C-alpha cells in the first residue's frame, strides 16, 4: 500500500459511485421530485414575495440576483449533507465501508467514490434549480450551461470538506457544529442574498474566505450572461481548497477505518 493516499485511488472508486447511484435509482420516487420543491418555494416566497419590497441590486431585480445564489447554495447543502449524514450512515450504521474494503477496493477508493457521488448529487441539485429558473423565465444566456461546470467544482469542494469532517466526528450529532457554525453562516454571508460589498470591511474579508462566495459569484455572472476571466480565479481557488481537503480526508479516513 502506497504511503501517498492519493496514489491508492483506483478505477474501483467508480464502482463505489455506481453502488450509491443504484440505491438512489431504486428510491427515485422519494429522491427525484423533492429537490424541485425547495427552489420553487424559495423563488416564489423570496423572489416574488420579499422581492416586491426590495429595490434593484446592481441593475437586476431581487429575484434575478438571488436565484443564481440558490444554485450555489443548493450544491453546497446537497454535497455536504451527502458526505456528512449519508457517508456516516454507510460507515457506522450500515457498515457499507467495511464490506467494500473487504474486497480489492481500498479505503481511498471508498472515499473517492463517496466524494464523486456527492459531487454528482450537487450537480443534480444545480441542474434542478436551473430548470426551475428557466421555468420562471430567469435564464437569458447560454453561458448558464457553464455554471454546471462551476457547480461540479463547488460540489467536489464541499464534498471534500464534509467527508473530512465525517472522518473525525465521534457521533452523528456533531454534524450540528458544521451546519450551525459553517454552512449556515456561509449561506447568509456569501453573497446569496445581497452583495458582499455591502458588508463592513472586516466581514467582507471573511466573506472572501468563505468557500461559497467563490461559487456564488461565477455562477451569478454566468447565469446573467456576464462571464469574465476573474471567474477562473474563483474556480482555481475551489479546486485548490477541495484538493487539499480531499487529501486530508484520505489520510483521516484511513486512520479511522484501519487503525
Number of C-alpha atoms within 10 A of each C-alpha: 7 7 8 11 18 16 10 15 19 16 11 17 23 17 16 23 21 15 14 16 15 12 10 15 12 10 11 11 10 11 11 13 10 10 17 15 12 15 22 18 11 16 22 15 12 17 21 13 13 13 19 13 10 12 11 14 15 10 9 12 15 22 24 22 26 24 26 31 25 26 29 32 28 27 32 30 19 24 34 31 22 23 28 24 17 17 24 23 16 14 17 13 10 12 12 15 21 16 11 16 16 10 8 9 19 21 25 24 26 26 27 28 24 25 31 24 26 32 29 22 24 33 28 22 28 29 20 22 26 24 16 20 23 12 11 12 10 18 21 13 12 12 17 21 14 14 26 22 15 25 30 21 23 30 35 31 28 32 35 32 26 27 32 23 21 24 23 14 13 9 10 13 9 13 19 11 10 15 15 11 11 12 20 13 14 22 22 14 21 27 26 25 19 17 16 19 12 10 15 9 11 8 15 17 13 15 22 15 14 19 22 28 25 24 31 26 20 28 29 25 18 24 26 20 15 13 17 10 8 10 18 13 12 20 18 13 18 24 16 13 16 22 16 14 22 25 17 19 26 26 19 17 21 16 13 11 13 9 6
